[in-house]
Amino acid sequence: MAPRVGIAGYGLAGRIFHAPLLKGAGFDVVGVVTNNPVRKSEALSDFPNIQIVSTIEELFKLKLDLFVVASVNSEHLKQAISGLKAGIPVVVDKPMGRNLKEVEEIIALSKQLNVPVTTFFNRKWDSDALTIKKVISEGILGNIFRLDSRFERFRPELSKDSWREHQSAADGGGNLLDLQPHLLSTALDWFGPAELVAASVRTIRGAADDDNFLVLKHDSGVDSYLSASAVIGSPGPRVRITGDRASLIIKDLDPQEALLRRGLYPAGGKWSESTKSAAFLHYGEKVVEYPGVDGNYAQFYVEVKAALSGGKWPVTTDEALAVAKIIDKAREISFR
């Protein structure tokens, strides 16, 4: 029998990411918490047999095997704690908490009650992330010493419908909580533990922080330069990794989000079409295409499904803590 899952929230995170990936990985999406009429209609359109409820307590009556927190960031702490206290394993959309204190509170309760919790660092299963891990294992870049990784966009006008762009950091808004967790989780996955040595976290458009830049020094000897900005008129390549023999450049975003926004999903836990990002090795003026690896966000939930039966969780609580610590420190040492 397919594991039964309930989702809190059915906006961008719940509907576009979690629900189709859960479906693709073989979960039975049985319930959603939302009080928004439009999202209620969308949930029923996507899952005709789903139960739409108004409270977390009602959701927990549906005999869940997994609870997914896909609500606004200000609700993550309260809802994750409710799920753990109900004895239900919990997946929290990134960021797990708005700050280190909240993340520590969630993880401490998880350990105390012996109920698992994990967070959705899905970009570890981007095409670029998987391609980079392959390149690192092959050693073709030589001694790697620098990573440039970025999520840069050009949106000079604020979106009136985006809570992320308007809420304060204390309420869970801003790019440091929205995009930097992706950059941090992958950089730490590729190159190991790191210390934050410089940061700039600021607002350009007058609302939530929308332009930030972090510099990490990894114990492995790699320096990471991580840029998350909504106001870059000429976005740089998605990622560049440099060693003393060559650089790897991946210019474009992984295509999976675009596929999910089109209403597609990875049936059976795998995409039926290519999800590769184009990758290139640069040797000065010489450029050679490198065969990329297909991305697969569904792998996160394939591993969650296995973890419910005693397997390893796809994102550890140590990973969630490491990212939260760096985000807190970035606010503390920011240039302005």
C-alpha positions as CSV (number, residue, x, y, z in Angstrom):
1,M,0.0,0.0,0.0
2,A,1.3,3.5,-0.9
3,P,2.4,5.6,2.1
4,R,-0.3,8.2,2.9
5,V,0.9,11.9,2.9
6,G,-0.7,15.2,3.9
7,I,0.5,18.6,2.8
8,A,0.2,21.9,4.7
9,G,0.0,24.6,2.0
10,Y,-0.8,24.3,-1.7
11,G,0.9,27.3,-3.3
12,L,4.2,27.3,-5.3
13,A,6.0,24.8,-2.9
14,G,3.0,22.5,-2.3
15,R,1.4,22.3,-5.7
16,I,4.3,22.8,-8.1
17,F,7.0,20.9,-6.3
18,H,5.9,18.6,-3.5
19,A,2.6,17.1,-4.7
20,P,3.8,16.0,-8.2
21,L,7.1,14.6,-6.8
22,L,5.2,12.7,-4.1
23,K,2.8,11.4,-6.7
24,G,5.7,10.4,-9.0
25,A,7.5,8.6,-6.1
26,G,4.5,6.5,-5.3
27,F,2.9,8.3,-2.4
28,D,-0.8,8.7,-1.9
29,V,-1.6,12.4,-1.4
30,V,-4.7,12.1,0.8
31,G,-5.0,15.6,2.3
32,V,-4.2,19.3,2.1
33,V,-4.5,22.1,4.6
34,T,-5.6,25.3,2.9
35,N,-8.2,28.0,3.4
36,N,-7.6,29.6,0.0
37,P,-10.6,29.0,-2.4
38,V,-8.4,29.0,-5.5
39,R,-5.9,26.5,-4.0
40,K,-8.8,24.3,-2.8
41,S,-10.0,24.1,-6.4
42,E,-6.5,23.4,-7.7
43,A,-6.0,20.6,-5.2
44,L,-9.3,18.9,-6.1
45,S,-8.4,19.3,-9.8
46,D,-5.0,17.7,-9.3
47,F,-6.2,15.0,-6.9
48,P,-10.0,14.4,-7.2
49,N,-10.2,12.2,-4.1
50,I,-8.2,14.4,-1.8
51,Q,-9.5,15.7,1.5
52,I,-9.3,19.5,1.8
53,V,-9.2,20.6,5.5
54,S,-8.8,23.8,7.4
55,T,-6.5,22.8,10.2
56,I,-3.5,20.7,10.9
57,E,-5.5,18.7,13.5
58,E,-8.0,17.7,10.9
59,L,-5.2,16.6,8.5
60,F,-3.6,14.4,11.2
61,K,-6.9,12.4,11.5
62,L,-6.3,11.0,8.0
63,K,-3.8,8.4,9.3
64,L,-0.7,9.9,7.7
65,D,2.6,8.2,7.1
66,L,4.3,11.5,6.2
67,F,3.5,15.1,6.8
68,V,4.9,17.8,4.4
69,V,5.2,21.4,5.5
70,A,4.9,23.5,2.4
71,S,3.4,26.6,3.9
72,V,4.9,30.1,4.4
73,N,8.2,30.2,6.3
74,S,6.6,31.8,9.4
75,E,4.5,28.6,9.8
76,H,7.4,26.0,9.5
77,L,8.3,25.9,13.2
78,K,4.8,25.5,14.5
79,Q,3.6,23.0,11.9
80,A,6.8,20.9,12.1
81,I,6.5,20.6,15.8
82,S,2.8,19.7,15.5
83,G,3.6,16.9,13.2
84,L,6.4,15.6,15.4
85,K,4.2,15.6,18.5
86,A,1.6,13.7,16.5
87,G,4.3,11.0,15.8
88,I,4.3,11.6,12.1
89,P,7.6,11.9,10.2
90,V,8.0,15.4,8.7
91,V,9.5,16.9,5.6
92,V,9.9,20.7,5.9
93,D,10.3,22.8,2.7
94,K,13.4,24.9,2.8
95,P,14.3,26.7,5.0
96,M,13.5,24.4,7.9
97,G,13.3,27.4,10.1
98,R,13.7,31.2,9.8
99,N,16.8,31.1,11.9
100,L,19.2,28.7,13.7
101,K,17.2,28.7,16.9
102,E,14.0,27.5,15.1
103,V,16.0,24.7,13.3
104,E,17.6,23.6,16.5
105,E,14.2,23.5,18.2
106,I,12.7,21.3,15.5
107,I,15.6,18.9,15.5
108,A,15.9,18.7,19.2
109,L,12.2,17.7,19.4
110,S,12.7,15.1,16.6
111,K,15.5,13.5,18.6
112,Q,13.6,13.6,21.9
113,L,10.5,12.0,20.4
114,N,12.4,9.7,18.0
115,V,10.3,10.9,15.1
116,P,12.3,11.7,11.9
117,V,12.4,15.2,10.3
118,T,14.2,16.3,7.1
119,T,14.2,19.3,4.9
120,F,13.7,19.7,1.1
121,F,17.1,20.6,-0.3
122,N,15.9,19.4,-3.7
123,R,18.6,21.2,-5.7
124,K,21.0,18.4,-4.6
125,W,19.2,16.5,-7.4
126,D,19.5,19.2,-10.1
127,S,21.2,18.1,-13.3
128,D,24.1,20.6,-12.5
129,A,24.5,19.2,-9.0
130,L,24.7,15.6,-10.2
131,T,26.9,16.5,-13.1
132,I,29.3,18.4,-10.8
133,K,29.6,15.4,-8.5
134,K,30.5,13.2,-11.5
135,V,33.1,15.7,-12.6
136,I,34.6,15.9,-9.1
137,S,34.8,12.1,-8.9
138,E,36.6,11.9,-12.3
139,G,39.2,14.5,-11.3
140,I,39.3,16.1,-14.7
141,L,39.4,19.7,-13.3
142,G,42.6,18.9,-11.4
143,N,43.0,20.6,-8.0
144,I,39.6,22.4,-7.5
145,F,40.0,25.7,-5.7
146,R,37.0,27.9,-6.6
147,L,33.2,27.6,-6.9
148,D,31.0,30.4,-8.3
149,S,27.4,29.4,-7.9
150,R,24.4,31.7,-8.4
151,F,20.7,32.2,-8.7
152,E,20.5,35.6,-10.4
153,R,17.4,37.0,-12.0
154,F,16.3,40.4,-13.3
155,R,13.0,41.5,-11.7
156,P,13.4,45.2,-11.1
157,E,9.7,45.6,-10.0
158,L,8.4,43.9,-6.9
159,S,5.7,41.3,-7.3
160,K,2.7,42.4,-5.2
161,D,1.6,38.8,-4.9
162,S,4.8,37.4,-3.5
163,W,5.1,37.2,0.3
164,R,8.7,36.3,-0.1
165,E,9.5,39.7,-1.6
166,H,7.6,41.7,1.0
167,Q,7.9,40.0,4.4
168,S,10.8,40.9,6.7
169,A,13.5,38.4,7.5
170,A,12.0,37.9,10.9
171,D,8.7,36.8,9.2
172,G,10.6,34.6,6.8
173,G,10.9,36.7,3.7
174,G,13.9,37.5,1.5
175,N,16.4,35.8,-0.8
176,L,18.7,34.8,2.0
177,L,16.0,32.3,3.1
178,D,14.6,31.6,-0.3
179,L,17.5,31.1,-2.7
180,Q,20.7,30.9,-0.6
181,P,19.7,27.5,1.1
182,H,19.9,26.0,-2.4
183,L,23.4,27.5,-3.0
184,L,24.6,26.6,0.5
185,S,23.3,23.0,0.6
186,T,24.9,22.1,-2.7
187,A,28.2,23.8,-2.0
188,L,28.5,22.0,1.3
189,D,27.5,18.7,-0.4
190,W,30.1,19.1,-3.1
191,F,33.1,20.4,-1.1
192,G,32.3,19.7,2.6
193,P,32.2,21.8,5.8
194,A,32.9,25.5,5.4
195,E,33.2,28.7,7.3
196,L,31.5,31.9,6.2
197,V,34.1,34.6,5.9
198,A,32.2,37.5,4.2
199,A,28.7,38.4,3.4
200,S,26.6,41.2,1.9
201,V,22.8,41.0,2.6
202,R,20.8,44.0,1.4
203,T,17.6,45.2,-0.2
204,I,17.7,47.1,-3.5
205,R,14.0,47.4,-4.2
206,G,13.0,48.6,-0.7
207,A,11.3,45.5,0.6
208,A,12.8,42.1,1.7
209,D,16.5,41.4,1.1
210,D,16.8,40.8,-2.7
211,D,20.6,40.9,-3.3
212,N,23.1,38.9,-1.3
213,F,26.5,37.5,-1.7
214,L,28.3,35.0,0.5
215,V,31.9,33.8,0.6
216,L,32.8,30.4,2.2
217,K,36.1,28.8,2.9
218,H,35.8,25.0,2.9
219,D,38.0,22.8,5.0
220,S,38.8,21.0,1.7
221,G,40.6,24.2,0.4
222,V,37.8,25.3,-2.0
223,D,36.5,28.9,-1.8
224,S,32.8,29.3,-2.7
225,Y,31.3,32.5,-4.0
226,L,27.5,32.3,-3.7
227,S,25.2,35.0,-5.3
228,A,21.4,35.2,-4.9
229,S,19.8,38.3,-6.5
230,A,16.6,39.4,-8.1
231,V,18.1,42.6,-9.6
232,I,20.9,41.5,-11.9
233,G,20.3,42.7,-15.4
234,S,23.0,40.4,-16.8
235,P,22.8,37.1,-14.8
236,G,26.0,35.1,-14.8
237,P,26.2,31.3,-15.5
238,R,24.4,29.1,-13.1
239,V,27.7,27.6,-11.9
240,R,31.5,27.7,-12.6
241,I,33.9,25.3,-10.9
242,T,37.6,25.9,-11.4
243,G,40.6,23.7,-10.9
244,D,44.2,24.0,-12.0
245,R,43.5,22.0,-15.2
246,A,40.1,23.3,-16.4
247,S,36.9,25.0,-15.5
248,L,33.4,23.5,-15.7
249,I,30.6,25.9,-16.7
250,I,26.9,25.2,-16.7
251,K,25.0,28.3,-17.9
252,D,21.4,27.5,-17.5
253,L,19.0,26.3,-14.8
254,D,18.0,22.7,-14.5
255,P,14.8,22.2,-16.6
256,Q,12.8,20.3,-13.9
257,E,11.0,23.4,-12.4
258,A,9.8,24.4,-15.9
259,L,8.5,20.9,-16.5
260,L,6.7,20.9,-13.1
261,R,5.1,24.3,-13.8
262,R,3.8,22.8,-17.1
263,G,1.9,20.2,-15.0
264,L,4.2,17.3,-15.8
265,Y,5.6,14.9,-13.2
266,P,8.2,12.1,-13.0
267,A,6.0,9.0,-13.2
268,G,7.5,6.0,-11.4
269,G,10.1,8.3,-9.8
270,K,11.9,9.1,-13.1
271,W,11.3,11.7,-15.9
272,S,10.4,10.3,-19.3
273,E,12.3,13.1,-21.1
274,S,15.8,14.5,-20.8
275,T,16.4,16.8,-17.8
276,K,20.1,17.5,-18.5
277,S,21.7,21.0,-18.3
278,A,24.3,21.7,-20.9
279,A,27.8,21.6,-19.4
280,F,31.1,22.7,-20.9
281,L,34.8,22.2,-20.0
282,H,36.9,25.3,-20.6
283,Y,40.7,25.0,-21.1
284,G,41.4,28.7,-21.8
285,E,40.2,29.2,-25.4
286,K,39.4,25.5,-25.9
287,V,35.9,24.6,-25.0
288,V,34.6,21.0,-24.9
289,E,31.0,19.9,-24.2
290,Y,30.7,17.6,-21.2
291,P,27.9,15.0,-21.1
292,G,25.6,16.1,-18.3
293,V,23.6,13.9,-15.9
294,D,19.8,14.0,-15.9
295,G,18.4,15.7,-12.8
296,N,15.7,14.1,-10.7
297,Y,14.0,15.8,-7.8
298,A,11.8,12.7,-7.3
299,Q,14.8,10.9,-6.0
300,F,14.4,12.9,-2.8
301,Y,11.0,11.3,-2.2
302,V,12.1,7.9,-3.4
303,E,14.7,8.0,-0.6
304,V,12.1,9.4,1.9
305,K,9.9,6.4,1.0
306,A,12.8,4.1,1.7
307,A,13.6,5.9,4.9
308,L,10.1,5.3,6.3
309,S,10.9,1.6,6.1
310,G,14.3,2.0,7.9
311,G,16.5,3.5,5.1
312,K,18.7,6.6,5.2
313,W,17.0,10.0,5.0
314,P,18.1,12.0,1.9
315,V,18.9,15.2,3.8
316,T,20.4,14.9,7.3
317,T,19.6,17.2,10.2
318,D,23.3,18.1,10.3
319,E,22.9,19.5,6.8
320,A,19.9,21.6,7.8
321,L,21.9,22.9,10.8
322,A,25.0,23.7,8.8
323,V,22.9,25.9,6.4
324,A,21.0,27.6,9.2
325,K,24.2,28.5,11.0
326,I,25.7,30.1,7.9
327,I,22.5,32.1,7.2
328,D,22.4,33.5,10.7
329,K,26.1,34.4,10.5
330,A,25.5,36.1,7.2
331,R,23.1,38.5,8.8
332,E,25.5,39.2,11.6
333,I,28.6,40.0,9.5
334,S,26.9,41.6,6.4
335,F,28.6,44.7,5.1
336,R,25.4,46.7,5.3
